């Protein structure tokens, strides 16, 4: 029954579970069958939010409004990292870039641990 409630978002980065209006009395779903449908959507490598899945299953079973509005249950979590070494101050930093945010964190001053950058 997951097939009738799952869809990819318009940008293809999220899987949304939304109960169609014809299930006004609710729908019983089994989490164990979710992975098969994620494969069909080509979303098997997405990060599945287990708490969102549990919330959707509960709301769908009792036909609560949230289930009809839709709940994001899986997303693409993709990130790259880059280590940046500054010769002048002997500081190492790491830049982590995700598909939605970029974070720049200074790790530490490594002057005594880094070899000369000559």
Helices and strands as residue ranges (DSSP letters): G 2-4, E 6-8, E 14-17, G 21-23, G 31-33, H 34-40, E 47-48, H 50-61, H 65-69, E 71-75, E 79-86, E 91-98, E 102-109
